[in-house]
Amino acid sequence: MKLLLLTVSLSILFSAASCKEKTASEKENTTTAENVRGNIKTEELKTEINGVTHRSFAAYNPDIEGKLPVVFVLPEWWGLNDYVKNRVKQLAELGYYAVGVDYYGDQKVVETPEEAQKLASHFYNIPVDARRMFDAAKHQVILAEKSDYSKMAIIGYCFGGAQALNMGRLSSDFRGVVSFHGNLKTGIRPKNNKVKYLVLNGAADGFVPKEEIAAFKKEMDSAKIEYKFVDYPNALHAFTNPDATATGKKFNLPIAYNKEADEKSWNEMKSFLAEIFK
């Protein structure tokens, strides 16, 4: 959702995590809860941050030999709900080690836009906290036996789309970033670190005005960053989420599901991931 973004001048220390042999405690955090459904296996990746347990949700196909490319899924501002988990499973079915990141802790899911804005705005206003939280989740992925740390990408929805853009701008660890109906004014300016971008936008999205789109394209072009921007006609904000229409009516928000845009954007993402992971 459209939030008030503060321009933040940050100096961030970059740390490169290395893939080391797991300690006993790290193994416990990596596979604390597992379920096998058909050929898709799910597990929680736990990490403690400031006394809060963040429980990211991972899924993969154990029948595929060798390590799998990693795709992080950053949620809408509602939190790590069933919609996000279903996307994670869909990515696992495509052959990826997929991880839905738990921003709020304990897989908290909020019920109202007011609560969502209160929690999400913290990460917009203080991007260094978003980076710290995301890096903790990323470290747990490094420890996962099936993950290929040399091949990573991020996709995100709405709030998560903005966060995906930021994480790609703050780190060169990723092959690519995909934003679905995400905010484009994120608080972090782009720089050319060879990360590729796919931005999937609803042409009728009132939360992402034309001025914001123009400013985004200008800053990306100025930084000489490789990106593709796709507008879907008549698509409102949150067009990929089947629950969006009902949620929009409930809270009087201009959001709605668009089946055509959902399917086309998912196919765009599939082609993009296949290309960057060649």
N, C-alpha and C positions, 0 to 999 in steps of 0.2 A: 504494500500500500504506500501511497505517497506520504512521506514523512518530511518534517522540517530537518534539513541536513545542515550541519555546521561545518564550515571550512576549517579543517584541522591541519595544523602544521606539525608533522611528526618526524622524529628521528628514530628509526627502528633498527635495532641490532638484529642482523640476520644470523641464524644458526642453522647449520646443516646437520640433520640427524643422520647417523650412520646405522646400517643394518647389522646389528650385533647379535650374538647368541643370547637367547632368552634366559633370564633368571627365573626361578620358581614363581616369584610374585608377579613377574610380568606375564608369565603364561596364564596365571589365574585371571589377570585383568583382561587378557585377550580372548579367552573362551569361557566366560563365566556362565553363559546360558546358551544352549544350542537346541535347535529343533530341525528335524529333517522332514521335508515335505516333498515327496517325489524325488526328483534329482536336484532340488534346490535346498541348500543347507543355510540356516540363519544362525547368527550369533551376536552377542552384545560385546562391544569393545568399551570397557570401563576405564575412566580416568577421574582423578580427584583434582578439582581446581577450587581453591579458596574454601575448602570444606564442603563443596557441592559435588555430588557424583554425577558425571555426565556419561550417559549410556547410549553411545552411538549404535546404530542397527546395521549389521552387515549381512550380505547374502552372496552365495556363489554356488556354482555347480561342481560338486566334488568329483564327478565322473570325468571332468576335463583334465587331462594330464598336464602337469607342469604348472608354473605360476601364471596368474591371470592379470591383465591390465586392470588398473584401479580407477573406478569412477566414483567420486564423492557426490552426494546429492544434498544440496543445501535447501532447507525447507522454506515454505511461506512463513509469514510471521505468526501463524497459528501454532507452530512448533512441530515436533516430530510425531505427526499423526499417522493414521492408517493410509492416507493418500501418499505420503512420502514413502512409507514402508512398501506400498505396492509398486511404486516406481523403482525402488531398490530391487525388488524381486524381478521386475521386468528386465532390468539391466543384467541381473544375474542370469536370466534365461538367454540373454544375448551373448553370454560367455565372459562377463566381466566380474571382478570382485568389487561389488558395489557397497557403498557405505552411506547411510543417512546420518548426518551429523546432528547431535543433540546440543543445541545452543543453550537452552534454558536450564538444563540439568534434570535428572530423573525422568527424562522423556516427557517433560511437562507440556501439556497441550492447553492452550487458552481458549476461552469460550466467547469473548467479546472483543471488538476492535479496540476498545479503550485499553484493555489489559495487554493486548498484542502490541499496541503502539508503545506502551510504557516499557515493555521488555525489549522490543526490537530497537527502539530509539537509542538505547545504550550503546549498541554495536555500531550504529551509524555515527553517533557523536564521538565515540572513543574507539576508532578502528583498531588501535593496538590491542585492545581487549579481545576483539574478534579474532585477530591474528593469533594471540596467545591461546585462545580456546581451540581454534582450528588446528594449530600445530600440535596440541596435546592429542587430539583425535588422530591426526596424521601419524604421530609416533606409534600409536597402537596399531595402525595399519601396517607400518613397517615390520612389526613383530608378527603379523599374521603369516602363516606358512604359505598360503596360496597367493599372496599378493606380490605383484611385480612392481617394486618401487621405482623402477626405471621408466615405467609407462603409467602416468597418472593424468587424469583430467578431472574437471569439476563441472557439474551442471547445477543450476539453481533456479528456484521459482520465486517470483515477486521479490520479497526481502532477500531470499536466498540467491536470486539472480544478481542483485546488487553486491551481495557478499562474495559471490563467485568472481565477479569482475575485480573486486578488490584483492582477493587472494591471488589471482593471476597477476595483478599488477605488483604485488609485494614479493612474489617469489617466482623464480624461473624453474621450479621443480615440475611444472605441469606442461604437458604437450598442448593442451587446449582448454578453453572455457566456453560453456554454453549458458546463456541467460534466457530463460523463458519469462516473458512479460515482467521483466525486472526493472527496477528504477535505474536510471542511467547516470544520475548525479549522485555519486557515491561517497565523496569526501576524500578520495585518493586519486591523484592525477596519474594518467597512464604513462608508462615508459616502455621502450622497446626492449624487452628481454626475451624475444623470440616466441612468446606464448601466442597461440592463435585463438581467435575469438569468433563465436557464432552468436548473434543476437537475434532472438525471435520475438517479435513485438506485435501486439494487436494494434491495427491501424486506428481503431476507435477507442483506444485506451485513454481515458481522461486523466489517469494518474501519471501518464508519460506524455506531456504536451509536445507539440512540434518544436518548440524552442529548445526543449531539453534534448530532443533527438538531434537537432542541428548542432548544438553545442558539443554533444557526445561525438558526433562524426568529425567535427572540426578538431577536437583534441586528439582523437585517434589518428586522423590523417597527419596532423602536425608531428606526432610522435612516430610516424611511419610504421604503424602497427598493422599487421595483416588481420583483417576482420571481414565478416559478411553480415550484413544487416537485412533482415527479412521482415516485411510488414504483411500482416494477414488482414485482408479487407473485412470490415464489419466486426472484427474481433475485439471484445472488451478486455479489461484487466482480468487476470486469472482464467484465461480462456482454456487452459488445459485441465482444469479441475472440475470433474463432473458435479461436485457439490456447490460450485460457485453460484449458480443461478439461485438456488434456494437460500444460500447465505446472503446473497445480495438483496433478496426480497426481505429477509428477516431483519437486516440491519440498515436497509435503505442505502445500499452501496451500489455504484455503477459497475458491477462485475457480473459475468455470466460465462457459462460453459459454451464453447463453440467446437462441435465435433470435427468439422472439417479442418479448422486451424489446429486443433489438437493432433489429429492424425498426420497432417502435413509437417508440423513442427517436429514431431517425434521422428519422422522419416528423415528430416533434415539432420537431426541430431545423430541418427544412426550412421548416415553417410559421413558426417563430420568425424565421428569417433573412429570409424573404420579407416579413414584417410590418415588421421594423425597417429594412429597406432600401427601403421604399416611397418 
